[in-house]
Every structure is written in structure tokens, then in C-alpha cells.
Amino acid sequence: MLPVISLLVQVGGGLSLARYGAHVKQLVDSIVTEPYMDEIFHVPQAVLMCRRAWTPDPQVTTPPGLYWLTLVYQRIAYLGGWDTDCTRLTMLRNVSLAGLMALPLLIDMYLGITMPSLSRYAPMYRSLVGLAVATIPPLYFFGFLYYTDVASTALVLIAMTLAEAQQHLFASVTGLLAMTVRQNNVVWVAFILGQALLAELRRRTPSLAWSNAPPLRPLLQQRAVRHALIEIALPYLPTLCLFAAFVVWNGGAIALGDKAHHQLAFHVSQLGYFFAFALFFGWPALACALWQRPVRVDRRALTLWAALSAVGCVGVYVGTYVHPFLLADNRHYTFYVWRRIIDATPWSRYALVPAYVASGLLWISSLRTLTGTDAGHTRCAYWLAGFLAALALTVVPTPLLEPRYFVLPYIVLRLEVARATIVRPRAVAAVVLELVWYTAINVATIYVFLYRPFTWEGTPGWQRFLW
């Protein structure tokens, strides 16, 4: 009976997501009939690409990967008998929607490879996690606009899945395509490579306590191990070298076009904002993980929390960057979060640091080693160090506070928590709660976006709230 229920959840959930998504897309297309925000820049570029007359817009900071994907979607749409006029805004937005609809399947495939199936609830759990990840509000919202977010996320997830399936050449090529959508995806290509190398080391030495951090030097002294690692790394080297060549060609900068507003920054506070983001959106998953593996709050833990909070306050003092767009653009929710919470008083940004640190420690604690036969599927301390490095390289150089920048690292963290979860009915219920939470936020934010527009004095047209 349970396999039938799991199948119904997978099929029914996917169909419900598609049906509701199509309805929301129809509303967005009928109400927001002109390109909005970043669409103002991306849509003309896509139209030129479709007409085979593309030239770069100096205001667009990303490569044309999204527009290449649009051409691919156009061919698929032709075979399916769908709208193929990629000069129309409604068709271009279909590219994002198609990627959004594919996310549950991608997540299910990734967890199917990486997650143990010892529980009879595992198939249902994987399907529900896929639906939950696809409906993370700052990602789901942009599934109805012609933005890079969904395409970038989907390509990185495909690369992660291919790497876990030992298809490293295809993973590298997919990672290269992801970098043409967003340049900073190079960080996650490097992370995928590091994860693959650690997995190979672990496969060759199953007797070591990989839940900790065993010494690597004795392993790397073995010729067979070195050859295996080189064989894994080789497919990724051309992709990473091409990115290095791009940076040199671009004068040492990562952003294309309008570099003035996209300078790299030392924005340490972004790490705190990320863990606040993870706590706000992922509290059901975190609560379930901590219920399975309760945190021991002793003197050592409190000392660590206090020490990291002190270091965090110093980081906030020297590494808080206030971008002019954050202060000037009241269409983004972060405008109000900054003014009313983070910068409400001269000391509020420091008062929040202990909460950031507590969130980070709790998320890290949720990845602790499982017991019994599931323990072989957990990552090691090296993986955690790699994730934190990738997180820092992704968000710390970013001057602007935007929830969209936290989505991909949060998904990577969320999937690791799913892998570390002992799948029982309560875990399934926690994912259902997560879905309900995300759905409530999505309904509210999409309603506000569509039906609560406002005007700017001296600026024609409606302005709308978004992430």
C-alpha cells in the first residue's frame, strides 16, 4: 500500500505543482504585460538572440547562457506544438517555468543516488523534498519571470547529480553551461569536484572514521589513489581553466557590462544573513533534524557560541556593506528588512549576531553522523569545510543583500539535511509542514506582487513588490 501512496504523492504532487504554476503564470502574463525589473534587460537580449542578431548589452552583467537555453527550449516547444515565438514575453517566461517544473524530478534523482533507501518511506520523502525545494519562495517567485535564477539552479543540480552518478565529463560540461548563466557558479563547480574527490577517497577507505576528518596524507601517498583522483579531476580542469581565461579576458573582473554597480566587496555580514535566511525558510526541516539528533547545550557549546558571536560582531563592524540599491529601491522586501530589523537602531545589527551564530551551529549540528547502517552515507568534516568555503566565496564578495543569492547554497545545505535524515513518518510530516509554510509565503508574495502595485512619483507605470 505504501508504494502506491508514494507513487500518488510523486505524480499528484508534480501535477499539482504544474497546474498551480500554469495558473499563476497565466495571471502574471495577464497582469504584468510588460517586462519588469531585470526582464527589462534580459528580454531585449533574448529577442536579439532569437533573431540571430545578438550583441551584448553593456548593462547586462551575465553571459548569454539564459538566451542559449531559450533557443533550446524553442526547439523543444516546436516539437511539442507549443508557443515558439521567442520574441513574446509570455514565451520567454515559459523558459523559467519549465525549469521550475523540472526541479522536483532533479531533486528526486539526486536523492535517489545519494540517499539510502533503507526506509519504506524513502521514496515518498524524496518526492516531497523535491516539491519543497521547488517551492522555496525566493526561487519559486522567479519561476514566473524571465530571470536567470531557475535556470542557474537547475543546471547546478544537474551537474551535482551527474557527478554523483560518476558522469564527470557531463557534469563538467553542465557546470560550464551553468557558468554561462551566472559566473559565480564556478564556485559550485569547484565544490562538486571537491565532493567527488572526497567520495572517491571514502570509497577506497571505508574502514576510516570519515564522520570526523581522517588524515589525508597517507591516502594521497598511494599511487592508485592519486591516479583515481586525477582521473576524476581531469574533466573539470578545462571548465575551470576556461573560467580563469574569461576573468583574464575581462580585465580581472567577474561581472560583464555594468561593473560599476557590481564591484566585489568584503561583505562578511552576508554569512549571518544566509543563516537567518536558512532559519526563516527551513525551520521545519531543521526542527525535524534536531528532534532526531538533539543538541547538547553544555558549557563547551555555550562558550563556542559566545566566542563565535564575538567574532561575528567584529565581522559585522568591519564587513557590513550597504549598497545604494538597498537604500533606494523600496520594491524589494530587503529594503524593509534592512530598515526595520537589521538597521532599526545603531546596535540592532550587532544584537542579531548571536541569532545568526545559533542558526549556523544548529544547521551544522543537523548534519551530524547518523547511527547504525545509515552512518556510511554521511559526509565528513572536509565536506563541511568545503561547503562553508563555497558559501563564503558565493555571498561574501556580493555587495547587495538579496535573498536570491542565498537560494543555491541553501538548497545544497537542505539536501544534505535530507540525506542525513532518518526517514520515518515524523520526517515525512515535517516536509509536509515545510511545503505548507512555503505555499503560504508564495501565495502571499505573489498576491502582493500582482494585486498591490504602487506608483513612483515622476516614473510612469506600476511598481511591484518582489524578493
C-alpha positions as CSV (number, residue, x, y, z in Angstrom):
1,M,0.0,0.0,0.0
2,L,2.8,2.4,0.9
3,P,4.5,2.2,-2.6
4,V,1.1,3.1,-4.1
5,I,0.8,6.1,-1.8
6,S,4.4,7.2,-2.7
7,L,3.6,7.0,-6.4
8,L,0.5,9.0,-5.9
9,V,2.4,11.6,-3.9
10,Q,5.0,11.9,-6.7
11,V,2.6,12.0,-9.6
12,G,-0.1,14.0,-7.8
13,G,2.4,16.5,-6.3
14,G,4.1,17.0,-9.7
15,L,0.7,17.5,-11.4
16,S,-0.5,19.9,-8.7
17,L,2.7,21.9,-9.0
18,A,2.4,22.1,-12.7
19,R,-1.3,23.0,-12.7
20,Y,-0.9,25.7,-10.0
21,G,2.2,27.0,-11.7
22,A,0.4,27.3,-15.0
23,H,-2.4,29.2,-13.3
24,V,0.0,31.6,-11.6
25,K,1.9,32.1,-14.9
26,Q,-1.4,32.9,-16.7
27,L,-2.2,35.6,-14.0
28,V,1.3,37.1,-14.2
29,D,1.2,37.2,-18.0
30,S,-2.3,38.9,-18.0
31,I,-1.5,41.4,-15.3
32,V,2.3,42.2,-15.8
33,T,2.2,42.5,-19.5
34,E,5.5,44.5,-19.9
35,P,9.0,43.4,-18.8
36,Y,9.6,44.1,-15.2
37,M,12.8,44.8,-13.3
38,D,15.6,42.6,-14.7
39,E,13.4,41.5,-17.5
40,I,13.8,45.0,-19.0
41,F,17.4,44.0,-19.7
42,H,17.1,40.2,-20.4
43,V,14.1,40.3,-22.8
44,P,15.6,42.5,-25.5
45,Q,18.8,40.4,-25.4
46,A,16.7,37.2,-25.8
47,V,14.8,38.7,-28.7
48,L,18.1,39.6,-30.4
49,M,19.4,36.1,-29.8
50,C,16.2,34.6,-31.4
51,R,16.7,36.8,-34.4
52,R,20.3,35.8,-34.7
53,A,21.4,39.4,-34.2
54,W,22.6,39.3,-30.6
55,T,25.0,41.9,-29.4
56,P,25.9,42.3,-25.7
57,D,24.0,45.0,-23.7
58,P,26.6,46.9,-21.6
59,Q,24.0,47.0,-18.7
60,V,23.7,43.2,-18.5
61,T,26.4,41.6,-16.2
62,T,25.9,37.9,-17.1
63,P,26.9,35.9,-20.1
64,P,24.2,34.8,-22.7
65,G,23.6,31.3,-21.2
66,L,20.0,32.1,-20.5
67,Y,19.4,33.1,-24.1
68,W,21.1,30.0,-25.4
69,L,18.8,27.9,-23.2
70,T,15.9,29.9,-24.6
71,L,16.8,28.7,-28.1
72,V,17.0,25.1,-26.8
73,Y,13.5,25.5,-25.2
74,Q,12.2,26.9,-28.5
75,R,13.2,23.7,-30.3
76,I,11.6,21.6,-27.7
77,A,8.5,23.8,-27.8
78,Y,8.3,23.3,-31.6
79,L,8.3,19.5,-31.2
80,G,5.6,19.8,-28.6
81,G,3.4,22.1,-30.6
82,W,3.7,24.9,-28.0
83,D,4.4,28.6,-28.4
84,T,7.7,29.1,-30.2
85,D,7.7,32.8,-30.7
86,C,10.6,33.8,-28.5
87,T,10.1,37.5,-29.2
88,R,7.0,37.3,-27.0
89,L,7.3,37.9,-23.2
90,T,4.9,35.1,-22.4
91,M,7.0,32.6,-24.2
92,L,10.3,33.7,-22.6
93,R,8.8,33.4,-19.2
94,N,7.9,29.8,-20.1
95,V,11.6,29.0,-20.0
96,S,11.8,29.7,-16.3
97,L,8.5,27.9,-15.6
98,A,9.8,24.8,-17.5
99,G,12.9,24.8,-15.3
100,L,10.8,25.2,-12.2
101,M,8.6,22.2,-13.1
102,A,11.8,20.1,-13.6
103,L,13.2,20.8,-10.2
104,P,11.2,18.1,-8.2
105,L,12.4,15.5,-10.7
106,L,16.0,16.6,-10.4
107,I,15.9,16.6,-6.6
108,D,14.3,13.1,-6.6
109,M,17.0,11.8,-8.9
110,Y,19.8,13.4,-6.8
111,L,18.5,12.0,-3.6
112,G,17.8,8.6,-5.2
113,I,21.5,8.3,-5.9
114,T,22.9,9.8,-2.7
115,M,20.3,8.9,0.0
116,P,20.0,5.4,1.5
117,S,16.7,3.7,0.8
118,L,16.5,1.7,3.9
119,S,13.2,3.1,4.9
120,R,10.0,2.2,3.2
121,Y,9.1,5.9,3.4
122,A,12.2,7.0,1.5
123,P,10.5,7.3,-2.0
124,M,7.7,9.4,-0.6
125,Y,10.1,11.5,1.4
126,R,12.3,12.2,-1.6
127,S,9.4,13.3,-3.7
128,L,8.1,15.6,-1.0
129,V,11.6,17.1,-0.6
130,G,11.7,17.7,-4.3
131,L,8.4,19.6,-4.2
132,A,9.6,21.6,-1.2
133,V,12.8,22.7,-2.8
134,A,11.0,23.7,-6.0
135,T,8.7,25.9,-3.9
136,I,11.3,27.8,-1.9
137,P,9.7,31.2,-2.1
138,P,12.6,33.3,-3.5
139,L,13.2,30.7,-6.2
140,Y,9.6,29.8,-6.9
141,F,8.7,33.5,-7.4
142,F,11.1,34.0,-10.2
143,G,9.8,30.9,-12.0
144,F,7.2,33.2,-13.5
145,L,9.6,35.9,-14.7
146,Y,12.4,35.8,-17.3
147,Y,15.3,35.7,-14.8
148,T,18.4,33.6,-14.5
149,D,17.6,32.2,-11.1
150,V,15.8,29.0,-12.0
151,A,18.0,28.1,-15.0
152,S,21.1,28.6,-12.9
153,T,19.8,26.5,-10.0
154,A,18.6,23.7,-12.3
155,L,21.9,23.4,-14.2
156,V,23.9,23.2,-10.9
157,L,21.6,20.5,-9.6
158,I,22.0,18.6,-12.9
159,A,25.8,18.8,-12.6
160,M,25.7,17.6,-8.9
161,T,23.5,14.6,-9.9
162,L,25.8,13.7,-12.9
163,A,28.8,13.9,-10.6
164,E,27.2,11.6,-8.0
165,A,26.4,9.2,-10.9
166,Q,30.2,9.2,-11.8
167,Q,29.5,11.0,-15.1
168,H,32.1,13.6,-14.5
169,L,32.6,14.8,-18.1
170,F,28.9,15.6,-18.5
171,A,28.9,17.2,-15.0
172,S,31.8,19.4,-16.1
173,V,30.0,20.4,-19.3
174,T,26.8,21.1,-17.5
175,G,28.8,23.2,-14.9
176,L,30.3,25.2,-17.8
177,L,26.8,25.9,-19.1
178,A,25.7,26.9,-15.6
179,M,28.6,29.4,-15.5
180,T,27.3,31.0,-18.7
181,V,24.1,31.7,-16.9
182,R,25.8,33.0,-13.7
183,Q,29.5,33.4,-13.5
184,N,29.8,32.7,-9.8
185,N,28.5,29.1,-10.4
186,V,32.2,28.4,-10.9
187,V,32.3,28.1,-7.1
188,W,29.8,25.3,-7.1
189,V,31.6,23.5,-10.0
190,A,34.8,23.5,-7.8
191,F,32.6,22.3,-4.9
192,I,31.2,19.5,-7.0
193,L,34.8,18.5,-7.9
194,G,35.9,18.5,-4.3
195,Q,32.8,16.5,-3.3
196,A,33.6,13.9,-5.9
197,L,37.2,13.6,-4.8
198,L,36.2,13.1,-1.2
199,A,33.6,10.5,-2.3
200,E,36.4,8.6,-4.1
201,L,38.7,8.7,-1.1
202,R,35.9,7.5,1.1
203,R,35.0,4.6,-1.3
204,R,38.6,3.4,-1.2
205,T,38.9,3.6,2.6
206,P,35.5,2.6,4.1
207,S,37.1,1.5,7.4
208,L,38.2,5.0,8.3
209,A,36.1,7.2,10.6
210,W,35.0,9.6,7.8
211,S,32.5,11.2,10.1
212,N,35.5,13.0,11.5
213,A,38.5,14.2,9.5
214,P,40.9,11.4,8.9
215,P,44.5,12.3,7.8
216,L,44.6,12.5,4.0
217,R,48.4,12.4,3.6
218,P,48.8,8.6,4.0
219,L,46.0,8.1,1.4
220,L,47.5,10.5,-1.1
221,Q,50.8,8.7,-0.9
222,Q,49.2,5.7,-2.5
223,R,49.8,5.8,-6.3
224,A,46.5,4.1,-7.1
225,V,44.6,6.7,-5.1
226,R,46.4,9.6,-6.8
227,H,45.6,8.2,-10.2
228,A,42.0,7.7,-9.3
229,L,41.7,11.3,-8.1
230,I,43.4,12.7,-11.2
231,E,41.1,10.7,-13.4
232,I,38.1,12.3,-11.6
233,A,39.6,15.8,-11.7
234,L,40.7,15.9,-15.4
235,P,37.2,16.5,-16.9
236,Y,36.7,19.6,-14.7
237,L,40.1,21.2,-15.4
238,P,39.1,22.6,-18.9
239,T,36.0,24.2,-17.4
240,L,37.9,25.8,-14.5
241,C,40.7,27.0,-16.9
242,L,38.1,28.5,-19.3
243,F,36.7,30.5,-16.4
244,A,40.2,31.7,-15.4
245,A,40.8,32.7,-19.1
246,F,37.4,34.6,-19.0
247,V,38.5,36.5,-15.9
248,V,41.8,37.5,-17.6
249,W,40.0,38.5,-20.8
250,N,37.5,40.6,-18.7
251,G,40.2,42.6,-17.1
252,G,40.3,40.7,-13.9
253,A,36.5,41.2,-13.2
254,I,33.8,38.6,-13.0
255,A,30.9,40.7,-13.9
256,L,30.3,41.8,-17.5
257,G,28.7,45.0,-18.6
258,D,27.8,47.4,-15.8
259,K,30.8,46.7,-13.5
260,A,30.3,49.9,-11.5
261,H,27.3,48.6,-9.6
262,H,28.7,45.1,-9.3
263,Q,32.1,45.5,-7.7
264,L,33.3,42.8,-5.4
265,A,33.0,43.6,-1.7
266,F,34.2,42.3,1.6
267,H,30.6,41.7,2.9
268,V,31.1,39.3,5.9
269,S,27.6,40.1,7.2
270,Q,26.2,38.1,4.3
271,L,27.2,34.9,6.1
272,G,24.9,35.9,9.0
273,Y,22.1,36.9,6.6
274,F,22.4,33.5,5.0
275,F,21.9,31.6,8.2
276,A,19.0,33.9,9.1
277,F,17.5,33.1,5.7
278,A,18.1,29.4,6.3
279,L,16.4,29.5,9.7
280,F,13.4,31.5,8.4
281,F,12.7,29.3,5.5
282,G,14.0,25.9,6.7
283,W,12.8,25.8,10.3
284,P,10.6,22.7,9.7
285,A,13.5,20.7,8.3
286,L,15.9,21.9,11.0
287,A,13.4,21.1,13.8
288,C,13.0,17.6,12.4
289,A,16.7,17.0,12.2
290,L,17.3,18.3,15.8
291,W,14.4,16.2,17.0
292,Q,16.2,13.1,15.6
293,R,19.6,14.3,16.9
294,P,19.1,16.6,19.9
295,V,21.7,19.3,20.5
296,R,23.6,19.0,23.8
297,V,23.8,22.5,25.3
298,D,26.7,22.4,27.7
299,R,29.4,24.8,28.8
300,R,31.5,24.0,25.8
301,A,28.7,24.7,23.4
302,L,27.8,27.9,25.1
303,T,31.5,29.0,25.1
304,L,31.7,28.3,21.3
305,W,28.5,30.2,20.7
306,A,29.7,33.2,22.7
307,A,33.2,33.2,21.0
308,L,31.7,33.0,17.5
309,S,29.2,35.7,18.4
310,A,32.1,38.0,19.5
311,V,34.0,37.3,16.3
312,G,30.7,37.8,14.3
313,C,30.2,41.2,15.9
314,V,33.7,42.2,14.7
315,G,32.9,40.8,11.3
316,V,29.7,42.9,11.2
317,Y,31.6,46.0,12.2
318,V,34.3,45.7,9.6
319,G,32.4,43.8,6.9
320,T,29.0,45.3,6.5
321,Y,28.4,46.9,3.1
322,V,25.3,49.0,2.5
323,H,24.7,49.0,-1.3
324,P,23.0,52.2,-2.6
325,F,20.3,50.0,-4.3
326,L,19.4,48.5,-0.9
327,L,18.6,52.0,0.5
328,A,16.9,53.4,-2.6
329,D,14.7,50.6,-4.1
330,N,11.6,50.1,-2.0
331,R,10.3,47.4,-4.3
332,H,12.4,44.7,-2.6
333,Y,11.5,43.1,0.7
334,T,15.1,43.5,1.8
335,F,14.5,47.3,1.8
336,Y,12.1,46.9,4.7
337,V,14.1,44.1,6.4
338,W,17.1,46.4,6.4
339,R,15.3,49.5,7.7
340,R,13.0,47.9,10.2
341,I,15.1,45.0,11.5
342,I,18.8,45.0,10.7
343,D,19.4,48.7,10.8
344,A,16.4,49.7,13.0
345,T,18.8,51.0,15.7
346,P,22.6,51.7,15.9
347,W,23.0,48.4,17.8
348,S,20.4,46.1,16.2
349,R,22.8,44.7,13.5
350,Y,25.1,43.5,16.4
351,A,22.2,42.2,18.5
352,L,21.2,39.9,15.7
353,V,24.7,38.2,15.5
354,P,24.1,35.7,18.3
355,A,20.9,34.5,16.5
356,Y,22.9,34.1,13.2
357,V,25.6,32.1,15.1
358,A,23.0,29.9,16.8
359,S,21.3,29.2,13.5
360,G,24.6,28.3,11.9
361,L,25.6,26.0,14.7
362,L,22.2,24.3,14.6
363,W,22.3,23.7,10.9
364,I,25.8,22.2,11.2
365,S,24.6,20.1,14.1
366,S,21.8,18.7,11.9
367,L,24.5,17.1,9.7
368,R,26.0,15.1,12.4
369,T,26.7,11.4,11.9
370,L,23.8,9.0,12.0
371,T,23.9,5.7,13.8
372,G,23.8,2.2,12.6
373,T,23.8,1.3,8.9
374,D,23.0,4.8,7.8
375,A,26.3,6.2,9.1
376,G,28.2,5.3,5.9
377,H,26.1,7.8,4.0
378,T,27.1,10.9,5.9
379,R,29.6,13.5,4.7
380,C,32.8,14.3,6.6
381,A,34.3,17.4,8.2
382,Y,36.1,18.0,5.0
383,W,32.8,18.3,3.2
384,L,31.6,20.8,5.8
385,A,34.7,22.9,5.3
386,G,34.3,22.8,1.6
387,F,30.6,23.9,1.8
388,L,31.4,26.8,4.2
389,A,34.2,27.9,1.8
390,A,31.8,27.7,-1.2
391,L,29.2,29.6,0.8
392,A,31.7,32.3,1.7
393,L,33.0,32.7,-1.8
394,T,29.4,33.0,-3.1
395,V,28.0,35.5,-0.7
396,V,30.8,37.5,0.9
397,P,32.0,39.2,-2.3
398,T,28.4,40.2,-3.1
399,P,27.7,43.8,-2.1
400,L,23.9,43.7,-2.4
401,L,21.7,42.0,0.1
402,E,19.3,39.8,-2.0
403,P,17.6,36.6,-0.9
404,R,18.1,35.2,-4.4
405,Y,21.8,34.9,-3.8
406,F,21.2,32.5,-0.8
407,V,19.0,30.1,-2.6
408,L,21.6,27.8,-4.2
409,P,23.8,27.3,-1.1
410,Y,20.6,26.8,0.9
411,I,19.4,24.1,-1.4
412,V,22.8,22.3,-1.1
413,L,22.5,22.5,2.7
414,R,18.9,21.4,2.6
415,L,19.7,18.4,0.5
416,E,22.4,17.4,2.9
417,V,20.0,17.6,5.8
418,A,17.6,15.4,3.8
419,R,20.4,12.8,3.3
420,A,21.2,12.8,7.0
421,T,17.5,12.3,8.0
422,I,16.3,9.0,9.3
423,V,13.1,8.7,7.2
424,R,10.2,8.0,9.5
425,P,6.6,9.2,9.5
426,R,7.5,12.3,11.5
427,A,10.2,13.2,9.0
428,V,7.6,13.0,6.2
429,A,5.2,15.2,8.2
430,A,8.0,17.8,8.7
431,V,8.4,18.1,4.9
432,V,4.6,18.4,4.5
433,L,4.8,21.3,7.1
434,E,7.6,22.8,5.1
435,L,5.5,22.7,1.9
436,V,2.6,24.3,3.7
437,W,4.9,27.0,5.0
438,Y,6.4,27.7,1.6
439,T,2.9,27.7,-0.1
440,A,1.6,30.2,2.4
441,I,4.5,32.6,1.7
442,N,4.2,32.1,-2.0
443,V,0.5,32.8,-2.1
444,A,1.1,36.0,0.0
445,T,4.0,37.3,-2.1
446,I,2.5,36.5,-5.4
447,Y,-0.8,38.1,-4.4
448,V,1.1,41.3,-3.3
449,F,3.1,41.3,-6.5
450,L,0.0,41.1,-8.7
451,Y,-2.7,43.0,-6.8
452,R,-0.9,45.6,-4.6
453,P,1.1,47.7,-7.1
454,F,2.1,51.3,-6.4
455,T,3.5,54.2,-8.2
456,W,6.7,56.3,-8.0
457,E,6.3,60.0,-8.4
458,G,7.7,61.0,-11.8
459,T,8.0,57.4,-13.0
460,P,5.4,56.0,-15.4
461,G,3.9,52.6,-14.9
462,W,3.2,50.4,-11.9
463,Q,5.8,49.3,-9.4
464,R,5.5,45.9,-7.7
465,F,7.0,44.3,-4.6
466,L,9.3,41.3,-5.1
467,W,12.1,39.4,-3.4
